[in-house]
Amino acid sequence: MKASKVLVGLGCSVVACGGRGDLSYTGRVVQDSMTLDGDAGGGAQATTAPVRSEAGAASGVPGTPIVLATVTSPEMIAVDDTSVYWASYEIGPVGKVPIGGGPSITLDSLSGSFLAIDATRVYTGSPSGGNAPQGLVVACAKTGCADGYTTLASGQGRLGGLAVDATSLYWTSGPGAVMKVPLGGGVPTTLVGGVPGPAEGGAVAVSGGYVFYAADTTGSGDPDLMRVAVQGGVPSPIVLATSGGGVVGITADATNVY
C-alpha cells in the first residue's frame, strides 16, 4: 500500500467532536492499515482549528504534522487526489486546500455542516440554518461557485449526513427518513420513512446499490446499522449490526461498511 498521509481536523470534525477545543488525534500508517491514536484533554472549546496532513513512514513512526489550513469550527472533511475539502459547523463557508499544501479557497458562500464529493462537485447540507436556509442541500463545482450553487433540496427537517453515487445524492431527514435526489436535479424521493427510520442527524453512506444508515429501531438509544436499496421499496431495511453506541459517521466500500 502506497500511503504516506493521514488527514485530520482538530476540534469538532469528522474525526472527533467532543466539545473540547484541545481534543487531538495523531494519525500514522502501519503496514497496510491506518490507525488513529487519540489523546483528549480538558479546556475551553475552540472556535478555529487547523486541518493537518501528517507524513508517516510505513513502519508506523509518526511523522511531522503539517497545517494545511486554519478553519472555523470544522465539521466534515473529504479528500480526493488533489485537495482537502471541509464544511464548517454552520459558521463559515465550504472551502478547499491542495493536499500538498498551498493557499485555501472558498467554494461557496453558504455555511453547511455536512459534506460529500464526487469527481466534479461538492455537495453540502445546512441542517439548522447559519447563513443558509434551514434544511438546504446544494451542489457546487470543485472549482468554486460563490452564490451560483445549485439547489437540490430545501426544507429538509433534521437534515443529516450526505452520500453520493454516480446518479444521486442521499441524506437523512427527520423524523425517520432516508432521502435521495438525482444529481441533475428533480423532486426528492423518500427511500425510508417512518419507523424504523434513521437517528436524528444520522450518518449515511452508499455503495453496491445500497444506502447504509443508523437507526434506533428498538428505542434503546443504541442505533443499529441498516441498509435499503437505492431504489427504495422492497427489500425493506435490513439490520446489519448493532453499534453499541452512537453512530456519528459511516463509510462503505465494495465489500465492507465502516
N, C-alpha and C positions, 0 to 999 in steps of 0.2 A: 504494500500500500504506500503510495507516494503522498505523504501527508506531513505538513510542517507548521500549520497554523490552526489555532483554535480561537474562535471569535466569541467574546463575551461582552455583555453590557453590565457595568457595575451600578448597583442601585436597584430600582424596580424595573426588571427586564424579563425577557423570555427565559433567561437562565434562573432568576430568582426574584421574588417580590416579597420581601419580608417586612417592609415598612420601616426599616432602619437603614440609615444612609451609609453606614460603613460595612454593610454586608458585602463580602467579597468572595470571588471564586477564582481559583487558578486552574487553568486547563493545561493538560500535557498529552502528548501522543505516546502510547505504549504499544510497541509492536504494530498490530493492525487494528487497534481499538483506541477510542478516546475515553479518558476518564476525567472527572471533574472533582477536585478537592475543595470543599467549602470551609470557610472559617468565618463565622458570623459573630460580630461583637455588638455591644450596645452603642447608642449615640443618637444624635439628632437626625431627623430624616433629611436627606439631601434633596436639593431642587435640581441639581445638574449632576451628570455622571459621565465618565469617559467611556467611549466604545473602544475596546482594546483588541489588538491582534497579538497573539503570543507565538513566537517561533520556538518550537520544541524539537529536540532530537528524537529519533525513533527509539532510542534507549530508554526514554522516559524522563530524561533530565529536563527540568523546567527551563524554558528559555526566558528572554527578557521581554516583558510586556511593552508593546508599542501603542501609544494613544493615537487612534485614528481620528477621533472627533470628540468634542465635549457636547453632550446632548441634554436638553432639558427633559427630565423625567422620562427616560426611555422605557417603553413598554414592550415592544416587539422588535425583533431583529430577524432579517432574512439576508441570504447571501447567494450570489451567483458567481460565475467565473471571474468577474472583473470588479464587482462592487459589493459593499455592505449597505443595506437599507434599514432604516429604522422608522418607527412610529412613536411619537411621544404620547404620554397619557393625557390626551385632550388638552394639551397646553401649547405645544409647538407644532410646526408643520412637519410633513414627511420629508426625509432627506436621504442622501446617499453620499458615500465617500469611496474612493478607489480602494480596493482590497489591499494594495501595497502601500497605501498612504498617499496623501495629497489633499488638495482643497475639497471641502464638502460643498454640496449644492442642495438647495431647496427644490423639491419636486412639485409640490402643490401648496396651496395657501390654507388648506384645512388642517384641523387637528384631529387625528384619528388614533384610536388605541390598538386596533387590530390590523394585521398586515399579511398579504400574500403576494407572491410574484410569479410571473411566467416569463417567457422569452422576451417579451416586448413591453409589458406593462406592470405597474404596481397597483395593487388593489387595497383599499383601506376602508375601515368601518369606524363610525363615531357613535358609540353607544349612548352617551349621556350629553352630547352637545359640544361643550367647549366653544370654539369659534365656528363650529359646523352644526347644521340642524341635527337634532337628535335622531338616531337611527338611520343615518345616511351611509350608503355604500357607494363608493366611486372607483373609477379606474383612471389612471394617469400614465402617460408614456414614461418609460425609464429615463428618457432624456429631459423630463420635466414638462409641466403643463400649466403652472401658475393657477389662474382661475378657469382655465379651459379643460377641466376634468370632465369625465363622462359619468353622469349619474346612472347607476344600475338599479338602485332601490332606495326608498326613503320610508320614514315612519316605521322602522323595524324596532319594535319594543324589545328591551333587554338584549340588544344585539351582542352576539358572542363572536368567537373566532371565525376566521376566513380560511378557505381552502380553494384551490383552483386546479382544474384539469384542462384538457385540450379544448373543451367545448363550453364549460360552465363554471360559475363561481358559486360556492356553497357557504352557508353560515348558519349559526343557531340564532333563534329568535324566540323570546318568551311570550307567553308561557308555553313551554313544551313544543317547540317546532324546529325542524331542520328544513332550511330553505335553499332554493337554487334559482339562478337566472342565467340565460345564455350570455356568453361574453360579448356578443354583438348587441345586447340589449333586448328588452322584452318584458313580459309580465312575470314577476317571481312566482314560482310554484312551490307548494308545500310537499316535502317528501315524507316527513313525520309530523304528526300533530297530536296534541292531547297527551295522554298517558299511555305507555311510557314515553316521555319526552326528555330532551336534554336539560341538564342542570343549567341554572341561570349563569350567563357569562361563559357558557360551555366552550371547550376546545373542540376542534373539528379537523379532520384530515380526509383525503380522498386518494384511493389507489385501487387498481384492479377492478374497477366497476362498482366499488362500494364507497359509501361515505361512513366514516367512523366518528363517533361522538360519545360523550359521557352522559349517563342518565341515572338518576336516583330512582330506580324502579320500585323500591320497597319502602321508601320513606325513612331509611335508616341514617341518612346523611352521608353514606359512602356510595358514590356512584359506581355503576357498572360500565364497562366498555361495551358499546353497542355498534352494530352496523346496519345499514339499509342500502339497498341497491340504488344507484344513481338515478334510475328512472322512477324510484318510489314503488308504491304498490306492494304486491307480493314478490318475494317473501317479506314478512314484517321484520322489524328489528330483532336481531339475534344477540343474546348475551354472550360475549366472548370471554370476559374476565371480570372479576371483582377487584376494584382498585385498592381497597383497604384504606382509603383516604381521599382527599380532594384531588381532582384532576385539573391541572392548570395548563397542560399542553399535550397535544397528540400529534404524532407524525407517522407516516407509513411508507414502506417501500413495496417492492413486488412480492415479498414473502412475509413480512412481519409488520406489526403495529407496535409503536413505542409510546 
